[in-house]
């Protein structure tokens, strides 16, 4: 598994779905900036950094290649957010 360290969580107050931005360090080798913590219908979740394509749709800039890695990222980030 990956060694995931929370570099910074930027929290937001208010009623919107966006609760925070998060930066993480993965295995002491690279920094990923701009993960978003959002409130959805089923609770909090983590959205990968994304950008808008020419077609107006959003596309992830970083994509975990397995459900296990996505779940590990989600669990680690949400645990730090809830502290």
Secondary structure, 3 states (H helix, E strand, C coil): CCCEEEEEEEECCCCCCEEEEEEEEECCCEEEEEEEEEEECCEEEEECCEEECCCCCEEECCCCCCHHHHHHHHHHHHHHHHC
